[in-house]
Amino acid sequence: MYVTKQIIRKKLYPSEPEHLPHCRERAAVAFVISGLENPSLTLCVKAPHLRTHAGEVSLPGGKLELCDQSANRAALRELSEETGLILSGNQALGFLNPIQSLHELSVMPCVFWSDEALGGYPGGEEIIKVFSIPLFEFTKQQPTFEPSRHRASRCSMPRWRYADQEIWGLTALIIEDFFLMVFNHRFALHPLSTP
């Protein structure tokens, strides 16, 4: 799989799509790809004491605040707060499809690129680990699939393992959408059969 920022940029939405209208709040996540030699995705592990998503792997992100003028601004702010990584709007490549979370948030995935491989460190009390996964790892292994927990959804949800981490839930669905949009790579059929 050959990955460059030019290839990715061509396949993304160049301007921010409309948020999902039926969701009660808006959020943004930073889908950060870094490193020319081995492009990798930056992910976080949530702290175990959190009421929701405890211990889960996530993309850096959170709800849009009044100070955020766009989803990109919110994603960059959350990226800095959660990982210590500071990127600029010039490193934005575009957007994936907005997706509804279990808690009825309209989540906008904002894609960023850094030629330099990025590390990062946990910021605040919500994040306990920051790590990167080479993009080829997602295509190297066949994910397992399970029914979505979302009441309105009849799709299957991928789950990957990398080192000691499991990538699943909303984060896995966003990663799956990235590979479908950018590389036309489908991991499995989505619709589940009707009982």
C-alpha positions as CSV (number, residue, x, y, z in Angstrom):
1,M,0.0,0.0,0.0
2,Y,1.6,3.2,-1.2
3,V,0.6,6.2,1.0
4,T,1.4,9.9,0.3
5,K,-0.4,13.1,1.5
6,Q,-1.2,13.9,-2.2
7,I,-3.0,10.5,-2.6
8,I,-4.9,11.0,0.6
9,R,-5.9,14.7,-0.1
10,K,-7.4,13.8,-3.4
11,K,-9.9,11.4,-1.9
12,L,-11.1,13.4,1.1
13,Y,-13.7,16.1,1.3
14,P,-11.8,19.4,0.8
15,S,-14.2,21.4,2.9
16,E,-16.0,20.5,6.1
17,P,-19.1,18.5,5.4
18,E,-22.4,19.3,7.2
19,H,-22.7,17.7,10.6
20,L,-25.4,15.1,11.0
21,P,-28.6,17.1,11.7
22,H,-30.3,14.7,14.1
23,C,-27.4,14.6,16.6
24,R,-27.7,16.7,19.8
25,E,-24.1,17.9,19.9
26,R,-21.0,18.2,17.7
27,A,-17.5,16.8,18.1
28,A,-14.3,16.5,16.1
29,V,-11.4,14.1,16.1
30,A,-7.9,14.5,14.7
31,F,-6.9,11.7,12.3
32,V,-3.2,12.4,12.3
33,I,-0.9,10.5,9.9
34,S,2.8,11.0,10.3
35,G,6.1,9.8,8.9
36,L,7.2,9.7,5.3
37,E,9.0,6.3,5.6
38,N,6.2,4.5,7.4
39,P,3.0,6.6,7.6
40,S,1.4,5.9,11.0
41,L,-1.8,6.9,12.8
42,T,-1.7,8.6,16.2
43,L,-4.0,7.0,18.8
44,C,-4.7,7.5,22.5
45,V,-5.8,5.2,25.3
46,K,-8.4,6.7,27.7
47,A,-7.9,6.5,31.4
48,P,-9.6,3.7,33.3
49,H,-11.4,6.0,35.8
50,L,-13.6,7.7,33.1
51,R,-17.3,7.2,33.3
52,T,-17.5,6.5,29.5
53,H,-15.0,4.9,27.2
54,A,-12.7,3.9,30.1
55,G,-9.6,2.2,28.8
56,E,-10.6,2.4,25.2
57,V,-8.4,3.3,22.2
58,S,-9.5,6.6,20.6
59,L,-8.5,9.3,18.2
60,P,-7.6,12.6,19.9
61,G,-10.8,14.7,20.0
62,G,-13.8,15.9,21.8
63,K,-16.8,18.2,21.7
64,L,-16.7,21.5,19.9
65,E,-16.5,24.5,22.3
66,L,-17.6,28.1,21.8
67,C,-14.0,29.1,21.1
68,D,-13.8,26.6,18.2
69,Q,-14.4,28.3,14.8
70,S,-14.5,25.0,12.9
71,A,-14.1,21.2,13.4
72,N,-10.4,21.5,12.3
73,R,-9.8,24.1,15.1
74,A,-11.5,21.8,17.7
75,A,-9.5,18.8,16.5
76,L,-6.2,20.7,16.7
77,R,-7.0,22.0,20.2
78,E,-8.0,18.5,21.4
79,L,-4.8,17.0,19.8
80,S,-2.6,19.5,21.7
81,E,-4.5,18.9,25.0
82,E,-4.5,15.1,24.8
83,T,-1.2,14.3,23.1
84,G,1.0,17.5,23.4
85,L,1.3,17.5,19.6
86,I,1.0,20.9,17.9
87,L,0.0,21.0,14.3
88,S,-1.2,23.8,12.2
89,G,-4.2,24.3,9.9
90,N,-1.7,24.1,7.0
91,Q,-1.2,20.4,7.7
92,A,-4.9,19.6,7.2
93,L,-5.7,17.4,4.2
94,G,-9.5,17.2,4.4
95,F,-12.4,15.4,6.0
96,L,-13.9,11.9,6.3
97,N,-17.6,11.3,6.6
98,P,-19.2,12.6,9.8
99,I,-20.3,9.7,12.0
100,Q,-22.8,9.4,14.9
101,S,-21.5,8.2,18.2
102,L,-23.4,6.1,20.7
103,H,-24.0,9.2,22.7
104,E,-25.6,11.0,19.7
105,L,-22.7,13.2,18.9
106,S,-22.0,14.2,15.3
107,V,-18.3,13.4,15.1
108,M,-16.3,15.1,12.3
109,P,-13.0,13.3,11.5
110,C,-10.4,15.8,10.4
111,V,-7.3,14.4,8.6
112,F,-3.9,15.9,9.2
113,W,-0.4,15.0,7.8
114,S,3.1,15.4,9.2
115,D,6.2,14.5,7.2
116,E,8.0,14.1,10.5
117,A,7.1,11.0,12.5
118,L,5.3,12.1,15.7
119,G,5.3,10.7,19.2
120,G,3.3,12.6,21.7
121,Y,2.6,12.1,25.4
122,P,-0.5,11.8,27.5
123,G,-2.0,15.1,28.4
124,G,-4.4,15.8,31.3
125,E,-6.2,13.2,33.3
126,E,-8.2,11.6,30.5
127,I,-5.4,10.0,28.5
128,I,-2.9,7.5,29.9
129,K,-1.1,6.6,26.7
130,V,-0.3,7.9,23.2
131,F,1.0,5.6,20.5
132,S,1.2,5.2,16.7
133,I,0.2,2.3,14.4
134,P,1.7,2.0,10.9
135,L,-1.2,2.2,8.4
136,F,-0.2,-1.0,6.8
137,E,-0.9,-2.9,10.0
138,F,-4.6,-2.4,9.4
139,T,-4.5,-4.1,6.0
140,K,-2.0,-6.7,7.1
141,Q,-4.4,-8.4,9.5
142,Q,-8.0,-9.3,8.9
143,P,-10.1,-7.6,11.6
144,T,-12.7,-9.5,13.5
145,F,-16.3,-8.2,13.1
146,E,-19.2,-7.9,15.5
147,P,-22.6,-6.3,15.4
148,S,-22.6,-2.6,16.1
149,R,-24.0,-1.6,19.6
150,H,-25.8,1.3,18.1
151,R,-29.6,0.8,18.2
152,A,-30.1,2.5,14.8
153,S,-27.3,0.8,13.1
154,R,-27.4,-2.5,11.3
155,C,-23.7,-2.7,10.4
156,S,-20.8,-4.8,11.4
157,M,-18.0,-3.3,13.4
158,P,-14.3,-4.1,12.8
159,R,-11.9,-4.8,15.7
160,W,-8.1,-4.9,15.3
161,R,-5.4,-5.9,17.7
162,Y,-2.0,-4.2,17.8
163,A,0.6,-5.0,20.5
164,D,-1.4,-4.9,23.7
165,Q,-4.3,-2.7,22.4
166,E,-7.7,-3.4,20.8
167,I,-9.0,-0.9,18.3
168,W,-12.8,-1.0,18.0
169,G,-16.0,1.0,18.4
170,L,-16.2,4.5,16.8
171,T,-12.5,4.7,16.3
172,A,-12.5,1.5,14.2
173,L,-15.5,2.7,12.1
174,I,-13.6,5.9,11.3
175,I,-10.5,4.0,10.4
176,E,-12.6,1.7,8.2
177,D,-14.1,4.7,6.5
178,F,-10.6,6.1,5.8
179,F,-9.5,3.0,4.0
180,L,-12.7,2.8,2.0
181,M,-12.6,6.5,1.0
182,V,-8.9,6.8,0.3
183,F,-7.9,3.3,-1.0
184,N,-11.3,1.8,-1.9
185,H,-10.4,-1.0,0.5
186,R,-13.3,-2.8,2.0
187,F,-12.6,-5.0,5.0
188,A,-15.9,-6.8,4.9
189,L,-19.5,-6.4,3.9
190,H,-21.4,-4.0,6.1
191,P,-25.0,-4.9,6.1
192,L,-26.0,-7.7,8.5
193,S,-28.7,-10.1,7.3
194,T,-32.2,-9.3,8.7
195,P,-33.4,-12.0,11.1
